[in-house]
Structures are given as structure tokens and as C-alpha cells.
Amino acid sequence: MSAKKGSKPQGRATHAGSPRSRHPPGADVFFETPGLRIIHNDLLKTVSVPARSVDLIVTSPPYNVDIHYQSHVDRLGYEEYLEFSRTWLARCLRWLKPDGRLCLNIPLDKNKGGQQSVGADLTSLAKRAGYQYHSTIVWNEGNISRRTAWGSWMSASAPYVIAPVELIVVLYKDVWKKTRAEARSDTTRDEFMGWTNGLWTFNGENRKRANHPAPFPVELPRRCIKLFSFVGDTVLDPFLGSGTTLVAAAANGRFGIGIEIDESYCRLARERLARETAVHRGETP
Ligand SMILES: C[S@@+](CC[C@H](N)C(=O)[O-])C[C@H]1O[C@@H](n2cnc3c(N)ncnc32)[C@H](O)[C@@H]1O
């Protein structure tokens, strides 16, 4: 894994509560507006996110299923993958405030290249890294079109069972209950009732449309952000990809920080934010 040198930052307006004023930028800031920051770097190397500065992390890490990313090799040995996961989870924990939370979108199982209980393994790993466990949301993607492997077809010899779901594991740093008096939530009654039912059903994102090999749909960070953070909070995605989490953060009045190792994905995210949000016009949450 390597990060190339970042492009010149753009849109550097200052704002009293912006990521820029809250967190002094490092040389790896690729793009910045009053409400958003994209960091082009390896999340294990950047110094642009101070400790205890983030309210909510929403992210989907590489699944280690040989997806062809531009700058990340997605086919580590399983033990090496777990070690990578342990390292980045520990780094993210330091960035969270004491009442900060992590919504971790991961697979339930891995079938490609050997069966593994990825969901269970990463949840245990996160707990060992110091996170507290809160709950797990099951995301029903309703997508079985990728199904190609049946094991032994119509035979009990060695059938494969594949669940068309992913997990969003909800963890936190020290305390679950947020007690800030001035904080404002923005979920409607129906959203709150619907989303606190831990089975979420909506479609996955189309890779061609997103122009990225493994995007999640904006509905995923939108729900996590509205349910688990207050308006004006700082939301971080350390595996930004095509910028989905920042789109949801900007649309819902949160400050967004994204870290991405690949420069072409940073450009993709920046262009997408310009297209899909108002932040490029300097409007702040
Ligand atoms: C599963 S994708 C995230 C996709 C994103 N949720 C979206 O909607 O587009 C994982 C991303 O993490 C990036 N990545 C991999 N290793 C990284 C690292 N060490 N630091 C920062 N980004 C990394 C990859 O380039 C890839 O874009």
C-alpha cells in the first residue's frame, strides 16, 4: 500500500466550526471547503486528524476479496488482513471522542478464497482493540445476482450457503449516552422507529454508476449519520472511496472528513461532491 503525494487543496475558505479550524490541516489535505475535508493519504500515516476529535465514524473497509482497487491490494492472507484491521481500528479509536461511535459496514461471511466468519472476527477484534460493543444492524441488500458458486449443486456433498446481507456493527469508545445539552437530533418519528429496527432493507450501489469497485449506497451513511450523530457533529470515513459518506454528511448538516489512499478516488469524490452537494458553493452545515 502506498499513497502518492496529494494534489493542491482547493476551496480553502475558513469557518469557525469547520474541519479546517477544528483540525489544523496537514500536507495531505486534498480538498477542503468550510464543511468538508478530503485527506489523500494512508489512514495509518496521516496526521491530519487529531485525537479525540471525531463524533462518528461510518466506514466500509476493504473486504479482502480481491477487488481491484487502484492503490490497495485486496488479497492479503487472512491473518495479515486481520492484522491490518486491528491496526486501523486502533488508529480510528484514538480519533474518536469519548462518546464517539463507529458504524462498521462489513460482510457477514467471506466465501471467496476460503470460508471465513469475517463479521464475527472483526467484531471480536474491535472489542479487543478497545471498542465497546453496542449492536449489529443486518443490511439486507436484496442482491443475489452476484451468486455464481453453489458448491455441490443439488447435493448434500458440499453445498454453499450465502446470505445476501452485510452487517453494520455499531461500536463506541467509552460511553454510549451522549449528554451534550445543546445538541440537536434530526430524525423524524418514522425514521427513528424504522431504523431502530435492526433489519435494514435497501439496494446496494451500482459500481458502474459510482465509477468505483466497491461503493455503498448513500442510504447507508445517511441512516447511520442521522441516527447516531447530532447536527453539526464531525463524521469521518477513513476509507472514503467515491465519497459517499461525505455526500451524506453534507446533505445532513454534519462536518465531514474522508481519508482515501488513492488519488483518482479522491478526485472522484471531489467531483461527486461538487455535483451532488451544495458545499462547493461555500454553504456550511
Ligand atoms: C470498500 S471501499 C469504500 C467505498 C466507499 N464506502 C464508497 O461508497 O465509495 C474501500 C476504500 O478504501 C481505500 N483504502 C484502502 N486502504 C486504505 C488505507 N490504508 N488508507 C486509506 N484508504 C484506503 C480504497 O482505495 C477504497 O477506495
The ligand as a MOL file (V3000), in Angstrom:
LIG
                    3D

  0  0  0     0  0            999 V3000
M  V30 BEGIN CTAB
M  V30 COUNTS 27 29 0 0 0
M  V30 BEGIN ATOM
M  V30 1 C -14.7950 -0.5480 0.2810 0
M  V30 2 S -14.0450 0.8500 -0.4120 0 CHG=1
M  V30 3 C -15.0010 2.1660 0.2900 0
M  V30 4 C -16.0720 2.6260 -0.6440 0
M  V30 5 C -16.9080 3.7720 -0.1030 0
M  V30 6 N -17.7020 3.3800 1.0400 0
M  V30 7 C -17.8020 4.3040 -1.2050 0
M  V30 8 O -19.0220 4.3610 -1.0060 0
M  V30 9 O -17.2890 4.6120 -2.2780 0 CHG=-1
M  V30 10 C -12.5170 0.9610 0.4500 0
M  V30 11 C -11.6450 2.1510 0.0280 0
M  V30 12 O -10.5560 2.2380 0.9480 0
M  V30 13 C -9.4160 2.6930 0.2530 0
M  V30 14 N -8.2460 2.2990 1.0720 0
M  V30 15 C -7.6670 1.0820 1.1620 0
M  V30 16 N -6.6610 1.0810 2.0410 0
M  V30 17 C -6.5890 2.3450 2.5400 0
M  V30 18 C -5.7560 2.9800 3.5010 0
M  V30 19 N -4.7600 2.3080 4.1240 0
M  V30 20 N -5.9710 4.2820 3.8050 0
M  V30 21 C -6.9670 4.9750 3.1770 0
M  V30 22 N -7.7820 4.4230 2.2370 0
M  V30 23 C -7.6020 3.1250 1.9290 0
M  V30 24 C -9.5130 2.0190 -1.1040 0
M  V30 25 O -8.7560 2.7000 -2.0810 0
M  V30 26 C -11.0440 2.0670 -1.3470 0
M  V30 27 O -11.3860 3.1960 -2.1240 0
M  V30 END ATOM
M  V30 BEGIN BOND
M  V30 1 1 1 2
M  V30 2 1 2 3
M  V30 3 1 2 10
M  V30 4 1 3 4
M  V30 5 1 4 5
M  V30 6 1 5 6
M  V30 7 1 5 7
M  V30 8 2 7 8
M  V30 9 1 7 9
M  V30 10 1 10 11
M  V30 11 1 11 12
M  V30 12 1 11 26
M  V30 13 1 12 13
M  V30 14 1 13 14
M  V30 15 1 13 24
M  V30 16 1 14 15
M  V30 17 1 14 23
M  V30 18 2 15 16
M  V30 19 1 16 17
M  V30 20 1 17 18
M  V30 21 2 17 23
M  V30 22 1 18 19
M  V30 23 2 18 20
M  V30 24 1 20 21
M  V30 25 2 21 22
M  V30 26 1 22 23
M  V30 27 1 24 25
M  V30 28 1 24 26
M  V30 29 1 26 27
M  V30 END BOND
M  V30 END CTAB
M  END
